[in-house]
Amino acid sequence: MSSERDASETTEEYVAIKLMKKDQSCHMRSGKSKEEEEEVVEEGESEGRDYTLTEETVQEILGPVDDTECAVGGALQRLATPLSYIVLSSAAALVQGMFYTFANATLSTIERRFRLPSKVSAFVTTGNDLVQLFLGIPLAYAAGRGHRPRWLALSMLGAAAACLLATSPHFIFGAGDLASSVTQNDLTAANKGLCRGQQEGKEAAGAGGGAESNSSCTEGGGDISTEQYAVVTLHLLAQVLAGVASLMYYTIGHTYLDDAVTKDKVPIFLAISGGFRILGPVCAYSLASWCLSMWVDPSLEPPLPPRHPQWIGAWWIGYLVIGSCLALEAWLLGLLPKTLPEARRRALRELWKAAEKGGREGVRALAVTLRPAHRSPLRGLIGGMRRLIKNKVYMLIVLNQSIFWFSFIGYITFKPKFLEHQFKMSAARANQYIAGAALAASLAGWLITGSTLTLFKPRSRSVLTFMSCLSLLNCFLHLSMVNVSCDREVIHGMDTVLQGGGVPSPGPLDASGASGVEGELGECLTECSCTSKFSPVCVDGRDTFYSACFAGCTSFTSPFASLTTTNSSATTANFTTTTTKKVYEKCTCVATIMNTSSHIQPSATSSAPLSGGWSGAPSAVDGYCSHECPAFYMYLALSVLTKMTLAASRVPVNIILFRCVEPRDKNLGLGVFNSALALAAFIPAPVVFGWAIDTACCLWEESCGGRGSCWLYDIDAFRKILHGIPAGLMALCFLTELVLIFLHKSIHLYGSAGTMSKDQEK
């Protein structure tokens, strides 16, 4: 049966299409001049002479029949269908899309682990886009002329190698000195950060304290610098390889899909593929949540909760999972044929119609648009670029999407960090909320618009008007999120540190210049010799202090003494601790201030009830005090709506990109489009947003005499920057879409102008 079907398909290409020549004699008998007769004959050769669409002509235009055969063949040949490609490409999009999202979700953890400032870590993420900028045009053009599934498979294999590069810093450098100090070195009294006497504090600052801060720099200062450079380089290379996979998917992957199905069904297939692509970030956030809930060295159990600013999750495990899946997808995509049989039959029918209507010239005109011309690739590339630059609709879409993606990339890169600092969530919990909000909203946006375009086929003007309304709504949503905030949580001792400029120093702080509550706290701390290392603790579940030393704690109970037993602890205001956490005890400064003054009150966001003072010395645990923020649910709702509006515009944009250029320029057009996005959005957006967000930092970590990562932000400034910039950019998107509405007549969303109804063209 299979051989008979292949034979019939081959025979179909041998069919000769005879076009009967019209009688020219009546035109020759009217005494026409020689020039007029030659003109009539020349016209008759293109419109009426016999013309045979031979096998050689078909193969010259569409390629040999072997291009429709799978790499393995046999029974798998029956799976060479558009549906099979949709399944494989969607699965590949899901896994490949996990890489970039997972990198963003673990960005703040990598910053803490390797002491990288935001602008440096953000620069690493631009490696994904360097490929789009420098290789987007030549790769898309070359891959479009070759075996597209194999190019796509090769790029996915490169993305799998990228995962190995990304996770390699952990195996090269280990968990890091910060993780070691928390789990091992922190057991020594000098490194506990407790309240000590002046003499002891001076000795610790001169010996132990200084060693804590500078030992890694003095003993291995080059190692620290080498480690940071190595991490940046390895992750940059990983992003470059992942960028190739992203480029191939968004160029030849989409055009292969567009060729595989009829034009009126492309929107729903794009929506399905996009829906699976959305599951990639959702799965990545879930994977990041699971990984970051574990300590960077899973064999150890640190005395810190995941909400603690010094918590470092197992960021490296997720890359191993993603890389394994990418390798499997690469093998499956490599089995697909160069051209799907259904796509070839559809192109052959178009050749027949062209031959019937225009003869040789009709076939020649269609062939020019279906394949690259038989000339040097460089000349073909230059000609395609010239056509794209002169295309007004195409250039406006590129401008519109450059603004859109600048806004989106910058926002989504730093949103997990914002959730951590605004709502005091751990990185794992923040990623869980992002995953849940993104899934339903994005799927709804893609599927609703894709189904609507396929079933109802709205006019191009209606589609563009819908896109402009989405941009305007998105602008208002971001402006609304600027005003959604929680009550500012008081961190006792913070003002004392900020008076020193916001950059910690290893030596003891002088708190004598503080006033009010901070002044009373400073008087108590004069005997403690505290440093400005930020390590917040929650005192009896009610008040957050800058560190255990700032709370006046003089001793601690370590979980390492007996991990299998549970010790009872003081319970105040329904607050309990166990030996799974390090418990700081005898916090005398808190007790002294509370028993002698009424200045210190529980944090406004604390859920613990007030009690009249402390009896005895209070205890504390690492991390912020738990608190409820009702505004978080409002923010989550606005995030869902924002995500839906962003997703709803994706299918129309892709369809317009396919239809506003000639078929022969689709691959090149998408390559130029991705290069423009890399230059104008993907590369500068994280750096610009990172630089702007760094201006909101109040407290920097000191790493080897320079700035490390930011410990604490001015959250109001952070919120305005993160949401204000996207609001302004979406307003610019709205203006460009208004211009596109006036050019809508040149956009044929569901095929050529000849196949559209008059109502759709209006």
Buried (B, 14 or more C-beta within 10 A) or exposed (E): EEEEEBEEBEEEBEBEBEBEBEEBEEBEEEEEEEEEBEEEEEEBBBBBBEBEBBBEBBBEBBBEBEBBBBBEEEEBBEBBBBEBBBBBBBBBBBBBBBBBBBBBBBBBBBBBBBBBBBBBBBBBBBBBBBBBBBBBBBBBBBBBBEBBBBBBBBBBBBBBBBBBBBBBBBEEBEBBBBBBBBBEBBBEEBBBBBBBEEEBBBBBBEEBBBBBBBEBBEEBEEEBEEBBEBBBBBBBBBBBBBBBBBBBBBBBBBBBBBBBBEBBBBBBBBBBBBBBBBBBBBBBBBBBBBBBBBBBBEEBBBBBBBBBBBBBBBBBBBBEBBBEBBBBBBEBBBBBBBBBBBBBBBBBEBBBEBBBBBBBBBBBEBBBEBBBEEEEEEEBBEBBBEBBEEBEBBBBBBBBBBBBBBBBBBBBBBBBBBBBBBBBBBBBBBBBBBBBBBBBBBBBBBBBBBBBBBEEBBBBBBBBBBBBBBBBBBBBBBBBBBEBBBEEBBBBBBBBBBBBEBBBBBBBBEBEEBEEBBBBBBBBBEBBBBBBBBBBBBBBBBBBBBBBBBBBBBBBBBBBEEEEEEEEBBEBBEBEBBBEBBBBBBBBBBBBBBEEEEEBEBBEBBBBEEEEEBEEBBBBBBBBBBBEBEBBEBBBBBBBBBBBBBBBBBBBBBBBBBBBBBBBBBBBBBBBBBBBBBBBBBBBBBBBBBEBBBEBBBBBBBBBEEBBBBBBBBBEBBBBBBBBBBBEBBBBBBEBBEBBBEBBEEBBBBBEEEEBEEEBBE
